[in-house]
Amino acid sequence: MLSFIPKITFWDVIDILVVAFLIYRLFVYLSQTRAIQILIGLLAVLLLSVVAKVLHLYTLSFIFNNLLTIGIFALIVIFQPEIRRILARIGEKQFGIFTSEEEAERIIEEIVRACASMSEDRIGALLVIERDVNLDNYVESGTLIDGKVSQELLITLFWPGTPLHDGATIIKKDRVYKAGAFLPLSLNPNLPQTVGTRHRAAIGITEETDAVAVVVSEETGAISVSYSGKLIKNLNPAKLKKVLKGLLVRKVERGRFQLDFLRKANEEA
């Protein structure tokens, strides 16, 4: 009696579970972007198209079918930023963050000391630390420095009046790679108007890549960290050190810390 039901094998179950997981992850990723609203609109058009066909509403069905045909090409344009980010994270050659854990500890200590000093003196700063995704495709201009990371060098680069103080400083592995670089600004419409250019640039580069950005506010001296398009503000030096160690050291433990970071950033938003 049930002979019309196709036989389901073990590999069919695996196939269904993998596809379901990929669809779930896609929706989770899109839910963190403005693209989810467009996707909901397209799904609504698809649903209306099915309803119109079932009810034999031929004119509406014709209109919705043509909208869906155009929508397939529109998706590529609409989701272009999201597609680019996904492909960048999948396709990039993987780089180690630092040569060793000891070197990482030293560099983080130098960054924390520099940020603490600049915070006291109200010196604006934007530091971007490259992780796995190469930043060369996202950083415009900038002056090649290729110097050892140190408190003195970082403060000098951001000192008011120096030629490179307005741009971002990029740290690649264990070196100060570039200074005076321009970053993509975040287009997130949900950011408050009080978020300045440095913070928008920090959020923008972390939306596009997996980098970590540290910002020192010129107006208040407050220290913030941005990761994955999220921002945690008002960190003291001890908390800044803890955050940077969690995001940059001990690769096995980074995943759990990243989730904690995003959870805390969402609570502050």
N, C-alpha and C positions, 0 to 999 in steps of 0.2 A: 504493500500500500504506500510505503514511503520511498519507493524506488526512484521517484522523480527528484528526490533530494540528493545532490551530488555528494560523493564521499569526500570528507575533509581529512587530509593527512596532517601529520605532525608539522611538515614544512609549510603547509597552508596556514596553520595557526601562527607559526613564527613570522610568516610574511605579513599577516594581518596585524600582529602586535608591533612589528617594526614600522609599518606604515602609520598605525595609530600613534605611536610614539613620536614619529617625525612630524605629523600634523599637530600634535599637542605642543611640541617644542616650538613649531612655527607660530602657533597662536600665542604662546607665552612670550616669545620674542617680540611679535608685532604688538602685543598688548602694552609694551613699554614704549611704543612710538606713536606718533600721530597717524600712522598708516592704518591703525586698527579701525578708526572711524570710517575711512574709505572702504575698507574691506567689508565692514558691516553693511554699508550702503550697497555694495555689489552683491552681497548675499541676499539682501532684500529684493533687489531687481531679479535675481535668479528665482527666488521663491514666487514672486509675482508672475514671472514668465510661466512657471509650471502651473500655477492656479489658472492663468488665462487660457492655457492650452487645454486643461481638464474641463473648463467651463465653455470651451469652444468660442472664446472671445477672440476672433481671428485678427481683428485690427490691433488690439492690445498685444496679442501674441507676436504679431509681425514686428511691432515697435520694440518689444522687449528682446526678441531674438536678435535684432539688429544692434540694439544697445550692447548686448552680451558679446557680439562679434567684435564691435569696436572696443569693448572693454578689455578683451584679451591683449590688444596692442597697447591700450592705455595703462594696463597694469605695469608693463615694463617701464613706462615713463613715471608713473605715480610712485612705484616702489623702488625707483632707481637708487636713492640713497641707501635704503635698507639692503637691497641686493648687493650693492658695492661693499657695504660693511661686512656682510656675511661672507662674500667671496674673498675679501681681504683677509679675514681671520682664518679662513680655511686654506687659502692658497699661499699665504706668505711663508717664506722660509723661516724656520724657527731659530731664534737666537737665544743664547743663554743671557740672563740678565746681568750676572756678574761672574767673574772668573772663579770666585770661591765665596763661601759664607763669611769668612773673615773679612774679605774685601768688601762685601756687602755691608757688614756691620760698621766698617770704617767710613764708607761713603755715606751711609745713613746718618752717622754721628756728625759728619761734616755738614750735611744738609740741615740737620736739626739745629746745630749751633749757628749756622748762617742765618736761618729763618728766625731764630730767637733774637739774634742781634738786630736784624732788619726790622723785626716787629717792635722792638724797643725804640728804634730810631724813626719809625714810621716810613720806612723805605719800601716802596712797592716792588713786588717781585712775582715772577711766574716761572716756575721750574717744571719741566716735563721730563719724566723718567721713562725711557723706552723699556718695554717688556718683551713680548714675543713678536708683535707686529712692527715691521720696519716703518719708521716715521718719515722717511725721505719723500714719500709720495704725498705727504700731508703738510709738510712744513715748507712755507714759501720763503725764499731768500735766506737771510741769516748769514753771519760771518763765521767761518770755520775757526774754531779755537783749538781743539784737540789738546786740552790741558788736563792735568791731574785734578780730580775733584777735591777742592779744599774750601774751607770757610772763607779764607781771604780772597780767593779768586771769585767766588760767587758774590760776595759783598761788593767787590770792585766792579763786576759786570753790571750790577743793579744800582750803583751809586748815582744819585741824581746829577745830571749834567754830562755824564759819559755818553758816547755815541750809541751804545747798545742797551741802555737801561730800560727803554720802553718796550722792547720785544721780549720774547720768551727765550729762555736758555734750555737747551736740550742736553740731557745726559744719556749717553749711549754706553752700555756696559759700565766700565770703570773710568770713563773719560767725559769731560765737558766737551761735547761734540760741536755745538753751534750756539751762538748768542745773537740777540737781536732778530730772532725769527718771528714770522707772522703765522698765526694759526687760524684755522677755520672757526668762525664764531657759531655758537649754538643758535639754532632757529626755533628752539623749543618755545612755543607760545605760552606755556604755563609758568615760565620763569618770572619772578616778580620784577617790577620796573627798577627796584633798588639794586639788582645784580649788575655790576659794572662790566666794563669791557674785558678786564683781566679774567674775571670769573667766567664770563661767557666764553672766552677763548679756552679756558681750562676745561669747561664742560664740553665745548665743541670738539676738542681733540680727543677727549675720552669717550665721546659718543662714536667717533669714527674708528678709534683704535682701542687697544687694551692698555694704553699707557696710563701712568699715574701722574697727576698734576698737583703741584703745591703752589698756593697763592698766598702772598702777604699783601694785605690791604694797605694802600698808601694813606687812606683817610683815617682808619681806625687801628691799624697795626695787627688786626686779627689774622690768624693763620687758618687756612682752609685746605682741604684735600678733595680732589675730584677723581672719581673712578667710575667707569661705565656710565658716564652721563649723569652721575649723582654727585652731590656735594655735601661734605660735612664741614661745618664752620666752627669757629672759635675754639681751636685746639691749642692747648698749652704745649710746650716743648716735650713733656713726658708723653702726652697722648699722641703727638705727632710722630714721635719715635715708635710708639707701639703700632700705630696704623701703618707706617712705612714698612716696618718689619713684617707685619702680617701680610702685606700685599706683595712684598718683594723677596722675602727670604723663606726658605724651606718650601719648595714647590709642592710637596705632598700635602702640606697644611694650608696652602693658599686658598683652595676652593672653599673651605669652611669659613675662613676669615672674610673672603669676598662676599659671601652671603650675609654675614653679620654686618659688614660695612653697608651693603645695599639696604638691609633692613633698618639700620639706624638712620641712614640718609632719608628713607621714606618717612620715618617717624618725625624727622625734623622738617620735612617739606610742608 
